[in-house]
């Protein structure tokens, strides 16, 4: 296979210049995008390739700041290639550019779930100029200058330590289930929810790393899978049984003890891991309000978000579960929890849900009698 060649000499870019790779099987589209990107100061096309495999070959040799990736391509399509690109591209951000990715639509949600940083709908032929060119280059600039994120853990290094001898008190009723998820977390949560015993009525809090524009659509998507009420969290909402609350895209979801009820609060303070929403404040609040009645489920995701909050919940007597590496897109967040030794079990999402069924033997507000 011919190696993709840089379009311009491989000189060292300035500190303000971002290296951009285009991946699209259409030569016409790539030519148009090359002209658009090259006209923007601070951006440099470092490679323009026709397939995902060519992109992976280039990334094994050269650094890239932003990858603009098509979805519909012969051979390996963009979504299948995305986890491999993230692993090989180190600090690169990926912008999915596809006619399938209408904002808030299922294809866009899937792309973000697999680790894309942003999505943009590809216009029809003859509509690439004007507003589209401005939006595209602004998105690339924004992504390229975002704070660096942690590098995905290579598959070869995904090893679970020997499980700690941590007892699970199944006589303790479940009062709240708090779920932390990022890259790969959407399908993992779907799997978890599908296997959760419907007799478990405890409220579910979900922090899933997604831009705010996608939260309402994602809430509706979850609502098609469950009889629970699904809501994007708002300040002052009462926390009720048989409900799922999603952190909005611009704030941390926390729970507070009101005068007469437990309710939602939103926190927009910056956290050390740079995530917003972040699972750490959510789990920290669950430790304060629910203590040993709190359950944390840390699913697939990049980085360490949730590890600090999970440790705090464990200290308060709660129970922690982490997703097993073989079912993760990226074993960053659950890996951090598993390696710290605080997880009662490291399992696939369906197995975690089934294990929570054993808590039905307990008594209290988190269960219903069969």
N, C-alpha and C positions, 0 to 999 in steps of 0.2 A: 504494500500500500504506500502510495506517495505521501511523503511527510508534508504537512501544511507549512507554508513559508510565510514569515512575517511580511507584511505589505510594505514596510519601510525599514530602513536599517535599524538594527537592534542597539541603538544608543541608549544610554542611561536616561530615563525620563526625569524631569525636574520633580521637586517635591510636590508640586501642584498638578502634575500631569498624571491622569489615570489611564492605565492600560486596559483596553476593552477588547474582548474577543466576541466575534459574531459567529453563531452556529445556526445555519439555515440551509436547507438543501436547494433553495432557489437562488441561482446566480443573479437573477434580476433583483430580488429582494436584498441580497447581500450588497450589491452594487449601490442601491439606493441608500441603504443604511450606512454604508461606508462614507458616502458623501455627506450625509447628515451629521454623523459623529465627527468626521474630520474638520467640519466647519466650526465646531464648538471649541473655543479655547479651553485648555486644560484637559482635553480628551485626546487619546491616541489609539488608533486601531493597531493592535499588536498582531492579530491574526483574524482571518476570515475563512471559515471552513464549512464544508458541506455535510458533515456527519458528526454524530456524537463520538464515534471512535476516533476520528481525526482530532476532535477537541481534547479527548483524553490523552492522545499521543502528545499533543502540544503541551498540555498542562504538566506532563511528566518531565518536561524540559525547561519550561519558561514560566515565570510568575504572571498572574493576571489579577487585576483588581475587580473588574465586573465582567460577567459572562452574560451576553444577551442570547437567549436560547429559545429556539422554536420547539414546538411539541410534535407536530406531524412531520416525521421524516422517515425515509426508508431505513430498514435495519433497526437499530436501537432508537426508539423514539425519545423525545426530550424528557418525559416524566420517568421513564425507566432509567435513563442515564443520569438523572439529577443527583441521586445519592452518591454515585461514583464520582461525578464532577466535584461535589462538595468535599469528598474525602481527598481527592487528588489536588484540588485547587487551593488547599490550605485556607487563606484568608479571603478568598474571592467571594463576592456576593453574586447571586444569580437573579437576573430579571427574565422572567418568562414572557416572550413576545409571541402571541399566538391568536389567531382569529377565534379560537375556542374559549379564550380567557376573558369573557365578559365580566366586568367587575361584580363581585359578589356571587358569581355563578359557580356551579359545582366543579368545573375544571380548574378555576382559579383557586378554589378552596383546596383541591387535591394538590395542586402545585405548591401552595404555601405549606400544606401539611408535610410534604416531602422535603421541605427545606429551602424553597425559593424565598428570596427576600421581598420580592414584589412581582406583580403581574401587570401586563398591559395588553389590551386587545390590539391585534394587528389590523390596520385599516385595509380597505379594498384597494385594488390597483388604481393609481392616479390620486390617492388620498394621503400620500406619505408626507406631503409638504405642509407648510403652515403650522397650525396648532399642534399636529402630531409630532413634528420634528422638535418643537419646543418642549413638549411634555416628555418625549423620550430622552432628550439630552438632560433635562432637569432631573429625571428619575435616576439616570446613570450617575450624574454628579452627586446626588444625595446619597445613593447607595455606596459609592466609592469612598466617600468621606465620612461614613458612619464609623463609630468606634469599633475597633477590631473585636471579633468574637472568637471564642475558643475553637481550636482545631478539632474536628471530629476524631474520635478515638479509632485507630485502625482496627479492622476486623481481627487481625492476628493478636491484638492486645486485649480483646474483650474476654477477660477471664474472671469468673466469680470466685471470691475467696471461699474457704470452707465455711459453711453456714454456722452462724453463732447459735449457741444453745439458748435461744430466747423463747420463753414460754408465751403462749397465746391464751389469754384469759377469756375463754368463750362464754363464761358466765357474765361478763361485762357487756351490757347492751350497747349497741352502736347508736350514738347520738348524732354524729355528723361524719360524713365521708368527704375528705378534701383531696381533690385530684390535681396533680401538677403535670403538665404536658407541653411539649414543644414540637420539634421536628419529628414527624412520624407519630405524633400523639393522637391525631384525629382517628385513624383506623384503630389504634390501640384502645382508645376510649370507647369506640363503637363496639369492639369485641368485649370489653369489660361490661358495658351496659347490657349487652345482649344476654349475658350469662348471670347477671345479678338477680338473685331471688326476689321476685316482686313483693314478697312479704317483708323485705327490709324497707322500712318507710323513712329512714333517716334522710334528712336533706343532703344533697350533694352540692359541694362548691367546686367549680372547675376553673382553674387558671390555665388557659391554652394560649400560647404565644401566637397571636394573629393581629393584623391591623384592625383598627376599630370599624372600618367600612365593611368588614366581613362578619362581624359578630351577630348581627340580626339574622343574616342568612344561615349562619352556622347553628344558631338557636332553633330556627325552623327545621333545619336538617335533623338535629337531635330529636326534635319533637315528633318526627315521623317514625322514630324507632322505639318510643316508650309511651306509656300512659302517664308518666310523670309530667307535671307542669314545668315547662322550660322557659327561663327568662334571662335576659341580659340584666345583670345586677344594676340597681339604682340605689342611691343613698336613702335609707329609711325603710326599705322593703323589709317586711316581716319574714323571718326564716321559718318556713312551714314544712311539715312532713310531705313526702312524696313530691318534692320539687327539686329542680336543678337550677343553680344560679351560675351564670357565666361572668367572669371578670370582663369588663369592657376593655376596649383596646387601649385606653389612655389612662387607666387607673388600676391600682391594686385592690382586689376584693378582700375585705376583712369583715369579721363578725364581731359585734359588740353586744354587751349585756345592757339592754334598756331597762326602764323602770318596770315594765310589765311583760316584756318579751325580748327575745334575741332578734337582732336585726342587722341588716347590711350597712356597712359604711364603706366609703371609697377614699383611698389614700393615694395622693399623687406625688409623694415625696420620692426623691431619687434614692435608689438602693445601690449597694456596693457592686452587685453583679450587672448593673446597667439595664436590666430587663424592666419593661413596663407593658403589660402587667407582670408582676413578679409573684411567684408562689411562696417565697419566704415570708412576706408579711401575712399572707393568708394563713399559712400553717402556724405562724407565731400567734395569731389571734385565736385559732382553734385550740391551741395549747392553753391559752388564758381562759377561754370561755367553756370549753368542753373537757379539757384534761384527759382523764383516762377513757372518756367516752368518744374521743376523737380518733378517726382512722385516716392515715395519709396513704395515698396511692401515687407513686411517682412513676410516670410513664416515659416513653421514648422522648429524647430531646437533647439538644446540644448544650454544653456548658454544665453549670453546677446549681442552677436555680432550684430551690427546694431543699437542698441539703442542710442549710442552716436552720430553716424552719422545721424540718423533719426532726432534727436533733433536739430542738426545743420541745416539740410535741412528745418525743420519746421520754424526755426528762419529766414531763408532766404526767406520764403514765399511759400515753396513747400508744397505738400500734401502727407500725410502719411497714408498708409493702413496696417492693421495687420490681419493675418489669425485668424479666430475664433478657440477657443480651441477644439470644438467637432470634427473638421476635422484634427487636428494636431496629429502627432505621439508623439511629445514632444512640449509642449506649453512654451518653454523657451524664445526664441528670440522674437516671436510675443507677448508673455505675458509681457515681459519687456517693449515693446513699448506701449501696451494697458494700462498697469498699470501707465505709466508715464503721460497719458492723452494727448498725442500728436497725436494719431491716429484719422483721420477724420471718420473712420469706422473700425469696427472689424467684418470681414465677412469671409465666405468660399471663396476659390480662384476663383471659377466660378463667384460668386457674385461681387468680386472686379473687375474682368475683365468686367463684364456687367456694373458696375457703371462707369468705365472709358469711356464707350460709350457715357455717357452724356456730356463728354467734346467735343464731335464732334460738338456741337453747337458753339464752339469758333472759332476764326480765327487765322491763323498763320501756321508756317511750320510743326506743329505737327499733322495736319489733312489733309484729302483730301475731296474735295467736293463730296457729294454723286452723 
